[in-house]
């Protein structure tokens, strides 16, 4: 479905600033919809003949909807939509007219002009119209709560027409909570409570205030209730700021083991400060779960840190043992084990600094590649290069994959570029190319990675001497290749292919599925 911005840019001549204001309204108008017990539809003028396009819609959570079908993208005009034209041309809220019928549903139309205030604070031109359509099928005598909801909704509707609602959003502020149904408190111009919904009363009772809220100075009450004096002062200042016509950021109050989130909004219909609207929500359980998750994350990171330290200790012990062994074959085996353990420790070191069980794998690959070049026994330096990105990988994939890459890189360095004493000599002498042959390229190993359809494709290519004659990719190879095949086909459930490169050397190609374990939204493909 097309977004608000796409529809407005395609069908209207609204400026970017106008569209941004419409986005702010759509981000905050669930509040008005719930207070109004009505559907809200955002209409923008398409041309000068009274045709309008619906670019956004929200349904109330406090009442039945007037529209079963989505209205976004609908273009309307003519006499049945004359209320939109009146609100747009005259710049006033339209509330006249008889109920209309949508199938079997009777509904009442209202139209609220939308203004964007100029940079000097003056009311600008009308750029859109908010249709407020109420389902009348369940109409009855409203309760005190509903009357307060409707009165507050009318004040906010007038502020939309004035261009003062919604207020500017603070950097990093979310719009997820609180909502109308969580708890609503209405204040007069002096900051005294004129109405508190039952849920709001219950939220304050959790903080330790057992009396009725009506008549209380809410700013002073916040100072008394808050366990932290600084926190209480901030919460009180937020209430006072709203009474001055400002829109303070959301505040939290902690008292008696309970936590309440508050949002204060100024009420300034026609530019006259008449009080404030305070939405409250008991988030005690939410914060308790947050603290539990923080503790769990810290524990997991500490475990990874200790595993990393233990692996490094094992590597150090193996290194000491290797120095005391007189048999060359045993020394080589121990040194290979040291490198394998160190590569796993790299993953746990990264996880110990991460907030989740996933790692940015590119840095790990670069460190493993750098370590592989340090053990090269060639006369010239072997270059290492990475192409593409592995992105973020879950821990269980990263731990096995780093061992696989460590083995493949070491094989490429040690067997693709053997020491000069092992290289075949020609008539011109060791290391000297035969007359007329091109100069060999500098030794290089390239690690490539890309993602395609939830699969990770990796290749390790060198420009060395290639696979030995008669090499069996399925059964041949040293212990390192046996480890590689076991990890790829077992732990990673992938495939591996070893072959001679198209331009010489050796190429190892891996395909690893990521769909079963990759964290949602974290793939880098």
RODO-2510 file (C-alpha; in nm, 4 decimals, decimal comma):
residues 525
     n   res          X          Y          Z
     1     x     0,0000     0,0000     0,0000
     2     x     0,1225     0,3527    -0,0790
     3     x     0,2389     0,5608     0,2150
     4     x     0,1101     0,9020     0,3148
     5     x     0,4154     1,0687     0,1644
     6     x     0,3938     0,8764    -0,1628
     7     x     0,0255     0,9584    -0,2088
     8     x     0,0724     1,3268    -0,1241
     9     x     0,3739     1,3680    -0,3525
    10     x     0,2018     1,1897    -0,6407
    11     x    -0,1379     1,3614    -0,6284
    12     x    -0,0853     1,7025    -0,4640
    13     x     0,1418     2,0045    -0,4648
    14     x     0,2007     2,0059    -0,0914
    15     x     0,5441     2,1215     0,0222
    16     x     0,7784     1,8861     0,2105
    17     x     0,7125     2,0845     0,5305
    18     x     0,3369     2,0370     0,4833
    19     x     0,3786     1,6609     0,4378
    20     x     0,6009     1,6420     0,7457
    21     x     0,3248     1,8109     0,9485
    22     x     0,0699     1,5609     0,8187
    23     x     0,3051     1,2824     0,9281
    24     x     0,3190     1,4316     1,2786
    25     x    -0,0599     1,4379     1,2915
    26     x    -0,0838     1,0758     1,1770
    27     x     0,1736     0,9824     1,4412
    28     x    -0,0302     1,1339     1,7257
    29     x    -0,3926     1,1200     1,6178
    30     x    -0,4798     0,7873     1,7809
    31     x    -0,5236     1,0029     2,0917
    32     x    -0,7861     1,2199     1,9201
    33     x    -0,9598     0,9195     1,7654
    34     x    -0,9965     0,7456     2,1022
    35     x    -1,1167     1,0617     2,2753
    36     x    -1,3675     1,1236     1,9949
    37     x    -1,4931     0,7632     1,9741
    38     x    -1,4602     0,8211     1,5990
    39     x    -1,2681     0,7261     1,2871
    40     x    -1,0255     0,9894     1,1627
    41     x    -0,9493     1,0224     0,7916
    42     x    -0,6831     1,2593     0,6594
    43     x    -0,7971     1,4220     0,3341
    44     x    -0,5740     1,6316     0,1062
    45     x    -0,7067     1,8443    -0,1799
    46     x    -0,6227     1,7011    -0,5213
    47     x    -0,7347     1,9942    -0,7378
    48     x    -0,9403     2,3125    -0,7212
    49     x    -1,2768     2,1500    -0,7987
    50     x    -1,3341     2,0083    -0,4514
    51     x    -1,1792     1,6638    -0,5009
    52     x    -1,0022     1,5105    -0,2015
    53     x    -0,7739     1,2094    -0,1536
    54     x    -0,7577     1,0059     0,1693
    55     x    -0,3907     0,9584     0,2622
    56     x    -0,4278     0,8131     0,6156
    57     x    -0,6902     0,6591     0,8420
    58     x    -0,7112     0,5559     1,2068
    59     x    -0,9879     0,3681     1,3886
    60     x    -1,0811     0,4215     1,7544
    61     x    -1,0005     0,1615     2,0184
    62     x    -1,2817     0,2992     2,2364
    63     x    -1,5765     0,2550     1,9966
    64     x    -1,6857     0,0611     1,6851
    65     x    -1,5500     0,1845     1,3531
    66     x    -1,7665     0,3577     1,0955
    67     x    -1,5722     0,1965     0,8087
    68     x    -1,5167    -0,1729     0,7637
    69     x    -1,3084    -0,1083     0,4504
    70     x    -0,9819     0,0817     0,4384
    71     x    -1,0285     0,4298     0,2933
    72     x    -0,6642     0,5161     0,2168
    73     x    -0,6209     0,5932    -0,1522
    74     x    -0,9875     0,6772    -0,2034
    75     x    -1,0617     0,9916    -0,4088
    76     x    -1,3952     1,1631    -0,3396
    77     x    -1,5819     1,4763    -0,4392
    78     x    -1,9274     1,6139    -0,5071
    79     x    -2,2125     1,7104    -0,2759
    80     x    -2,1684     1,4180    -0,0363
    81     x    -1,8240     1,5497     0,0555
    82     x    -1,9166     1,9166     0,0685
    83     x    -1,8218     1,9294     0,4387
    84     x    -1,4559     1,8736     0,3437
    85     x    -1,4721     2,1602     0,0948
    86     x    -1,6312     2,3942     0,3523
    87     x    -1,3647     2,3181     0,6143
    88     x    -1,0879     2,3592     0,3574
    89     x    -1,2086     2,6860     0,2040
    90     x    -1,3461     2,8568     0,5149
    91     x    -1,0852     2,7257     0,7585
    92     x    -1,3371     2,6327     1,0281
    93     x    -1,4565     2,3118     1,1904
    94     x    -1,7716     2,1825     1,0184
    95     x    -2,0269     2,0093     1,2393
    96     x    -2,3556     2,0736     1,0567
    97     x    -2,5589     1,8231     0,8651
    98     x    -2,7666     1,5137     0,9277
    99     x    -2,6271     1,1638     0,9831
   100     x    -2,5318     0,9655     0,6741
   101     x    -2,5424     0,5917     0,6135
   102     x    -2,2591     0,3594     0,5097
   103     x    -2,4503     0,0443     0,4298
   104     x    -2,6280    -0,0407     0,7540
   105     x    -2,4113     0,1908     0,9675
   106     x    -2,5342     0,5430     1,0520
   107     x    -2,2497     0,7940     1,0946
   108     x    -2,2015     1,1600     1,1797
   109     x    -1,9611     1,3687     0,9703
   110     x    -1,7298     1,6385     1,1035
   111     x    -1,4459     1,8125     0,9219
   112     x    -1,1434     1,9732     1,0909
   113     x    -0,9118     2,2003     0,8876
   114     x    -0,5401     2,1316     0,9254
   115     x    -0,3038     2,4272     0,9464
   116     x     0,0745     2,4449     0,9653
   117     x     0,1895     2,7481     1,1588
   118     x     0,4461     2,9740     0,9945
   119     x     0,7962     3,0256     1,1274
   120     x     0,6865     3,3470     1,3044
   121     x     0,4093     3,1583     1,4864
   122     x     0,1173     3,2817     1,2773
   123     x    -0,1610     3,0493     1,1622
   124     x    -0,0861     2,9380     0,8079
   125     x    -0,3104     2,8248     0,5247
   126     x    -0,5241     2,5136     0,5432
   127     x    -0,3247     2,2269     0,3895
   128     x    -0,5596     1,9318     0,4589
   129     x    -0,8778     1,8283     0,6341
   130     x    -0,9294     1,5675     0,9068
   131     x    -1,2628     1,3930     0,8732
   132     x    -1,4032     1,2838     1,2097
   133     x    -1,6720     1,0222     1,1416
   134     x    -1,8608     0,8665     1,4339
   135     x    -2,0500     0,5382     1,4226
   136     x    -2,3964     0,6157     1,5692
   137     x    -2,5258     0,2594     1,5817
   138     x    -2,4460     0,2326     1,9536
   139     x    -2,5442     0,5875     2,0496
   140     x    -2,6606     0,6300     2,4117
   141     x    -2,6468     0,8807     2,6941
   142     x    -2,2739     0,9442     2,7556
   143     x    -2,1166     0,8789     3,0960
   144     x    -1,9001     1,1269     3,2842
   145     x    -1,5885     0,9624     3,1386
   146     x    -1,7241     0,9893     2,7848
   147     x    -1,8248     1,3519     2,8330
   148     x    -1,4727     1,4394     2,9498
   149     x    -1,3286     1,2470     2,6572
   150     x    -1,5477     1,4342     2,4081
   151     x    -1,4764     1,7738     2,5634
   152     x    -1,1025     1,7127     2,5472
   153     x    -1,1355     1,5849     2,1895
   154     x    -1,3081     1,9094     2,0859
   155     x    -1,0232     2,1112     2,2401
   156     x    -0,7611     1,9079     2,0508
   157     x    -0,9631     1,9364     1,7279
   158     x    -0,9591     2,3144     1,7619
   159     x    -0,5831     2,3017     1,8207
   160     x    -0,5427     2,1081     1,4939
   161     x    -0,7383     2,3857     1,3221
   162     x    -0,5128     2,6422     1,4937
   163     x    -0,1942     2,4567     1,3951
   164     x    -0,0850     2,3949     1,7567
   165     x    -0,1474     2,0183     1,7665
   166     x     0,0359     1,7893     1,7606
   167     x     0,3226     1,9415     1,9591
   168     x     0,6839     1,9008     1,8393
   169     x     0,8299     1,5619     1,9225
   170     x     1,1378     1,5494     2,1401
   171     x     1,4486     1,3756     1,9975
   172     x     1,4410     1,0021     2,0648
   173     x     1,0871     1,0149     2,2049
   174     x     0,8532     0,7285     2,1188
   175     x     0,4770     0,7425     2,0687
   176     x     0,3903     0,3975     2,2026
   177     x     0,2496     0,4983     2,5416
   178     x     0,0583     0,6099     2,7325
   179     x    -0,2807     0,5833     2,5602
   180     x    -0,6218     0,7232     2,6460
   181     x    -0,7430     0,3974     2,7966
   182     x    -0,4374     0,3682     3,0207
   183     x    -0,5406     0,6687     3,2298
   184     x    -0,6484     1,0280     3,1686
   185     x    -0,6310     1,3319     3,3968
   186     x    -0,7651     1,6737     3,2987
   187     x    -0,6344     1,9906     3,4670
   188     x    -0,7705     2,3419     3,4779
   189     x    -0,5579     2,6495     3,4080
   190     x    -0,4363     2,6519     3,7687
   191     x    -0,3111     2,2935     3,7556
   192     x    -0,5928     2,1472     3,9660
   193     x    -0,7440     1,8114     3,8645
   194     x    -1,0969     1,8483     3,7249
   195     x    -1,1344     1,4849     3,6137
   196     x    -0,9423     1,1582     3,6531
   197     x    -1,0448     0,8363     3,4806
   198     x    -1,0709     0,5177     3,6902
   199     x    -0,7513     0,3785     3,5379
   200     x    -0,5659     0,7000     3,6212
   201     x    -0,6908     0,6830     3,9787
   202     x    -0,5647     0,3234     4,0041
   203     x    -0,2221     0,4197     3,8660
   204     x    -0,1768     0,6884     4,1338
   205     x    -0,2957     0,4456     4,3998
   206     x    -0,0062     0,2153     4,3014
   207     x     0,2262     0,5066     4,3774
   208     x     0,0773     0,5424     4,7262
   209     x    -0,1938     0,8075     4,6801
   210     x    -0,5217     0,6611     4,8060
   211     x    -0,7442     0,9738     4,7988
   212     x    -0,9449     1,0984     4,5028
   213     x    -0,7500     1,3091     4,2564
   214     x    -1,0154     1,5717     4,1763
   215     x    -0,9165     1,9076     4,3276
   216     x    -0,5503     1,8116     4,3787
   217     x    -0,2615     2,0248     4,2528
   218     x    -0,1031     1,7601     4,0295
   219     x     0,2441     1,9195     4,0114
   220     x     0,2662     1,9359     4,3908
   221     x     0,1342     1,5793     4,4158
   222     x     0,4103     1,4540     4,1853
   223     x     0,6723     1,6186     4,4066
   224     x     0,5300     1,4449     4,7141
   225     x     0,4909     1,1017     4,5577
   226     x     0,8231     1,0594     4,3794
   227     x     1,0801     0,8578     4,5708
   228     x     1,3634     1,0605     4,4151
   229     x     1,3329     1,4381     4,4839
   230     x     1,5009     1,5233     4,1522
   231     x     1,2626     1,2912     3,9677
   232     x     0,9661     1,4505     4,1452
   233     x     1,0844     1,7979     4,0492
   234     x     1,1216     1,6959     3,6840
   235     x     0,7712     1,5456     3,6802
   236     x     0,6242     1,8570     3,8434
   237     x     0,8068     2,0863     3,6013
   238     x     0,6582     1,8877     3,3141
   239     x     0,3058     1,9585     3,4402
   240     x     0,3821     2,3293     3,4845
   241     x     0,5337     2,3464     3,1353
   242     x     0,2155     2,2023     2,9839
   243     x     0,0078     2,4620     3,1694
   244     x     0,2272     2,7309     3,0106
   245     x     0,1459     2,5946     2,6648
   246     x     0,4648     2,3924     2,6182
   247     x     0,4885     2,0199     2,5387
   248     x     0,7358     1,8575     2,7813
   249     x     0,8833     1,5121     2,7178
   250     x     0,7329     1,2046     2,8800
   251     x     0,8337     1,1506     3,2419
   252     x     0,8488     0,8499     3,4711
   253     x     0,7699     0,8534     3,8417
   254     x     0,8958     0,5791     4,0765
   255     x     0,7468     0,5357     4,4224
   256     x     0,6874     0,2408     4,6559
   257     x     0,8236    -0,0035     4,4002
   258     x     0,5814     0,1135     4,1291
   259     x     0,6559     0,3089     3,8101
   260     x     0,4180     0,5371     3,6223
   261     x     0,4754     0,6965     3,2818
   262     x     0,3188     1,0404     3,2296
   263     x     0,2648     1,2558     2,9231
   264     x     0,1409     1,6131     2,9646
   265     x    -0,0188     1,8012     2,6740
   266     x    -0,1277     2,1662     2,6795
   267     x    -0,4906     2,2501     2,6015
   268     x    -0,4977     2,5769     2,4084
   269     x    -0,8046     2,5948     2,1839
   270     x    -0,8056     2,9224     1,9862
   271     x    -0,4712     3,0029     2,1496
   272     x    -0,6177     3,0378     2,4997
   273     x    -0,4510     2,8235     2,7725
   274     x    -0,7328     2,6463     2,9555
   275     x    -0,5353     2,3724     3,1283
   276     x    -0,3612     2,0495     3,0377
   277     x    -0,4266     1,6877     2,9545
   278     x    -0,2139     1,4318     3,1402
   279     x    -0,2042     1,0719     3,0182
   280     x    -0,0698     0,8179     3,2662
   281     x     0,0169     0,4504     3,2473
   282     x     0,1251     0,2025     3,5126
   283     x     0,4434     0,0482     3,3671
   284     x     0,5649    -0,1262     3,6816
   285     x     0,5675    -0,4706     3,5217
   286     x     0,7255    -0,3374     3,2025
   287     x     1,0167    -0,1851     3,3945
   288     x     1,0535    -0,5001     3,6054
   289     x     1,0901    -0,7064     3,2873
   290     x     1,3333    -0,4489     3,1476
   291     x     1,5507    -0,4788     3,4559
   292     x     1,5364    -0,8581     3,4332
   293     x     1,6454    -0,8444     3,0681
   294     x     1,9302    -0,6061     3,1498
   295     x     2,0479    -0,8412     3,4231
   296     x     2,0199    -1,1381     3,1869
   297     x     2,2139    -0,9586     2,9132
   298     x     2,4877    -0,8625     3,1575
   299     x     2,5080    -1,2220     3,2800
   300     x     2,5349    -1,3572     2,9250
   301     x     2,8082    -1,1075     2,8376
   302     x     2,9988    -1,2041     3,1528
   303     x     2,9711    -1,5718     3,0571
   304     x     3,1127    -1,4998     2,7110
   305     x     3,3920    -1,2968     2,8707
   306     x     3,4847    -1,5851     3,1005
   307     x     3,4650    -1,8379     2,8159
   308     x     3,6994    -1,6157     2,6159
   309     x     3,9418    -1,5962     2,9086
   310     x     3,9307    -1,9736     2,9582
   311     x     3,9938    -2,0366     2,5883
   312     x     4,2891    -1,7994     2,5942
   313     x     4,4238    -1,9858     2,8984
   314     x     4,3901    -2,3173     2,7117
   315     x     4,5686    -2,1652     2,4119
   316     x     4,8497    -2,0415     2,6348
   317     x     4,8926    -2,3858     2,7922
   318     x     4,9033    -2,5506     2,4495
   319     x     5,1592    -2,2940     2,3360
   320     x     5,3793    -2,3698     2,6383
   321     x     5,3504    -2,7416     2,5705
   322     x     5,4432    -2,6896     2,2057
   323     x     5,7677    -2,5205     2,3102
   324     x     5,8667    -2,8208     2,5224
   325     x     5,7925    -3,0845     2,2581
   326     x     6,0929    -3,2068     2,0626
   327     x     5,9019    -3,3848     1,7828
   328     x     5,8317    -3,1435     1,4930
   329     x     5,5031    -3,3145     1,4025
   330     x     5,3722    -3,2826     1,7588
   331     x     5,4785    -2,9188     1,7764
   332     x     5,2942    -2,8395     1,4528
   333     x     4,9791    -3,0167     1,5773
   334     x     4,9828    -2,8222     1,9041
   335     x     5,0380    -2,4910     1,7231
   336     x     4,7409    -2,5654     1,4965
   337     x     4,5288    -2,6365     1,8032
   338     x     4,6366    -2,3035     1,9514
   339     x     4,5132    -2,1210     1,6412
   340     x     4,1820    -2,3085     1,6422
   341     x     4,1154    -2,2269     2,0047
   342     x     4,2158    -1,8625     1,9498
   343     x     3,9722    -1,8272     1,6583
   344     x     3,6815    -1,9449     1,8762
   345     x     3,7933    -1,7057     2,1499
   346     x     3,7565    -1,4190     1,9010
   347     x     3,3836    -1,4878     1,8674
   348     x     3,3292    -1,4997     2,2432
   349     x     3,5316    -1,1801     2,2846
   350     x     3,2965    -1,0059     2,0403
   351     x     2,9874    -1,1511     2,2091
   352     x     3,1103    -1,0295     2,5476
   353     x     3,0852    -0,6726     2,4147
   354     x     2,7506    -0,7195     2,2382
   355     x     2,4004    -0,6686     2,3759
   356     x     2,2576    -0,9742     2,1990
   357     x     2,3582    -1,3179     2,0739
   358     x     2,4777    -1,1896     1,7360
   359     x     2,8096    -1,0535     1,6118
   360     x     2,9361    -0,8281     1,3372
   361     x     3,1385    -1,0950     1,1592
   362     x     3,3481    -0,8844     0,9206
   363     x     3,5863    -0,7695     1,1935
   364     x     3,6357    -1,1269     1,3128
   365     x     3,7191    -1,2456     0,9597
   366     x     3,9722    -0,9646     0,9198
   367     x     4,1463    -1,0591     1,2458
   368     x     4,1553    -1,4298     1,1576
   369     x     4,2958    -1,3471     0,8132
   370     x     4,5635    -1,1251     0,9648
   371     x     4,6653    -1,4035     1,2039
   372     x     4,6864    -1,6520     0,9157
   373     x     4,9377    -1,4378     0,7267
   374     x     5,1641    -1,4275     1,0315
   375     x     5,2197    -1,8039     1,0152
   376     x     5,3013    -1,8095     0,6440
   377     x     5,6313    -1,9814     0,5719
   378     x     5,6738    -1,8269     0,2252
   379     x     5,9617    -1,6046     0,1266
   380     x     5,7201    -1,3240     0,0283
   381     x     5,4265    -1,1829     0,2211
   382     x     5,0853    -1,3299     0,1436
   383     x     4,8256    -1,0567     0,0955
   384     x     4,4784    -1,0956     0,2435
   385     x     4,1706    -0,9233     0,1035
   386     x     3,7991    -0,9386     0,1888
   387     x     3,5262    -0,8643    -0,0641
   388     x     3,1640    -0,8110     0,0318
   389     x     3,0241    -0,8340     0,3825
   390     x     2,9246    -1,1177     0,6133
   391     x     2,7069    -0,8787     0,8127
   392     x     2,5601    -0,9791     1,1473
   393     x     2,5578    -1,3507     1,2251
   394     x     2,4000    -1,5370     1,5175
   395     x     2,6465    -1,6769     1,7684
   396     x     2,5886    -2,0426     1,6818
   397     x     2,6699    -1,9741     1,3144
   398     x     2,9635    -1,7451     1,3895
   399     x     3,1393    -1,9899     1,6218
   400     x     3,1457    -2,2714     1,3657
   401     x     3,2077    -2,0471     1,0654
   402     x     3,5125    -1,8813     1,2198
   403     x     3,6750    -2,2232     1,2672
   404     x     3,5973    -2,3143     0,9064
   405     x     3,7479    -1,9918     0,7725
   406     x     4,0502    -2,0254     0,9998
   407     x     4,1251    -2,3706     0,8570
   408     x     4,0676    -2,2648     0,4954
   409     x     4,2862    -1,9560     0,5297
   410     x     4,5659    -2,1511     0,6948
   411     x     4,5457    -2,4175     0,4226
   412     x     4,5582    -2,1517     0,1529
   413     x     4,8656    -1,9890     0,3082
   414     x     5,0570    -2,3038     0,4022
   415     x     4,9770    -2,5302     0,1063
   416     x     4,9042    -2,2789    -0,1679
   417     x     5,2321    -2,0941    -0,1117
   418     x     5,4867    -2,3471     0,0202
   419     x     5,8369    -2,2454     0,1327
   420     x     6,0950    -2,2055    -0,1432
   421     x     6,2593    -2,5337    -0,0404
   422     x     5,9368    -2,7200    -0,1274
   423     x     5,8575    -2,5307    -0,4493
   424     x     5,9404    -2,7113    -0,7770
   425     x     6,2634    -2,5873    -0,9319
   426     x     6,3251    -2,5465    -1,3059
   427     x     6,6411    -2,5313    -1,5093
   428     x     6,6894    -2,1666    -1,4311
   429     x     6,7121    -2,2385    -1,0601
   430     x     6,4754    -2,2130    -0,7627
   431     x     6,2454    -1,9168    -0,7618
   432     x     6,3579    -1,8031    -1,1085
   433     x     6,0925    -1,8114    -1,3850
   434     x     6,1825    -1,9772    -1,7118
   435     x     6,2728    -1,7427    -1,9982
   436     x     5,9633    -1,6002    -2,1667
   437     x     5,7217    -1,6828    -1,8834
   438     x     5,5211    -1,3979    -1,7253
   439     x     5,6142    -1,2698    -1,3812
   440     x     5,4019    -1,4535    -1,1223
   441     x     5,1430    -1,2473    -0,9356
   442     x     5,2036    -1,1564    -0,5729
   443     x     5,0704    -1,4225    -0,3350
   444     x     4,7154    -1,3316    -0,2348
   445     x     4,4137    -1,4900    -0,0655
   446     x     4,0670    -1,3379    -0,1185
   447     x     3,7681    -1,4010     0,1082
   448     x     3,4357    -1,3136    -0,0571
   449     x     3,0901    -1,3102     0,1025
   450     x     2,7386    -1,2146    -0,0005
   451     x     2,3830    -1,3041     0,0957
   452     x     2,1155    -1,4258    -0,1412
   453     x     1,7718    -1,5604    -0,0488
   454     x     1,8602    -1,6210     0,3171
   455     x     2,1769    -1,8082     0,2222
   456     x     2,5319    -1,6972     0,2975
   457     x     2,7693    -1,7600     0,0067
   458     x     3,1396    -1,7568     0,0956
   459     x     3,4492    -1,8280    -0,1120
   460     x     3,8164    -1,8468    -0,0144
   461     x     4,0377    -1,8148    -0,3232
   462     x     4,4137    -1,8076    -0,3594
   463     x     4,6470    -1,7698    -0,6578
   464     x     4,8867    -2,0379    -0,5366
   465     x     4,9897    -2,3704    -0,6852
   466     x     4,6422    -2,5302    -0,6734
   467     x     4,5266    -2,8710    -0,5575
   468     x     4,7678    -3,1645    -0,5837
   469     x     4,7112    -3,4117    -0,8701
   470     x     4,4452    -3,6747    -0,7934
   471     x     4,3143    -3,4832    -0,4906
   472     x     3,9788    -3,6207    -0,3691
   473     x     3,7778    -3,3285    -0,2336
   474     x     3,5382    -3,5610    -0,0492
   475     x     3,7903    -3,7811     0,1294
   476     x     4,1310    -3,6263     0,0925
   477     x     4,2945    -3,3584     0,2979
   478     x     4,4479    -3,3158     0,6379
   479     x     4,2791    -3,2880     0,9778
   480     x     4,1929    -2,9258     0,9108
   481     x     3,9853    -3,0115     0,6028
   482     x     3,8169    -3,2928     0,7915
   483     x     3,7162    -3,0420     1,0595
   484     x     3,5881    -2,8057     0,7884
   485     x     3,3697    -3,0712     0,6248
   486     x     3,2321    -3,1867     0,9615
   487     x     3,1381    -2,8323     1,0676
   488     x     2,9892    -2,7312     0,7323
   489     x     2,7718    -3,0382     0,6830
   490     x     2,6923    -3,0905     1,0525
   491     x     2,6756    -2,7719     1,2614
   492     x     2,6067    -2,5287     0,9765
   493     x     2,3960    -2,7608     0,7572
   494     x     2,5618    -2,6208     0,4490
   495     x     2,7733    -2,7372     0,1579
   496     x     3,1380    -2,6990     0,0595
   497     x     3,3179    -2,7454    -0,2695
   498     x     3,6951    -2,7473    -0,3267
   499     x     3,8234    -2,6992    -0,6811
   500     x     4,1000    -2,5468    -0,8873
   501     x     4,0467    -2,1765    -0,9498
   502     x     3,9536    -2,0485    -1,2945
   503     x     4,2827    -1,8532    -1,3118
   504     x     4,4944    -2,0940    -1,1133
   505     x     4,5195    -2,1532    -0,7431
   506     x     4,2467    -2,3086    -0,5330
   507     x     3,8900    -2,2023    -0,4591
   508     x     3,6758    -2,3196    -0,1671
   509     x     3,3055    -2,2327    -0,1951
   510     x     3,0668    -2,2504     0,1008
   511     x     2,6884    -2,2107     0,1123
   512     x     2,5372    -2,1753     0,4609
   513     x     2,1625    -2,1345     0,5313
   514     x     2,0735    -1,8485     0,7659
   515     x     1,6930    -1,8676     0,7782
   516     x     1,6718    -2,1016     1,0759
   517     x     1,8834    -1,8902     1,3112
   518     x     1,9417    -1,5418     1,1747
   519     x     1,7958    -1,2731     1,4053
   520     x     1,5028    -1,0919     1,2455
   521     x     1,5851    -0,7567     1,0942
   522     x     1,9612    -0,7980     1,1414
   523     x     2,0656    -0,9467     0,8089
   524     x     2,3024    -0,7447     0,5991
   525     x     2,2036    -0,8631     0,2602
***
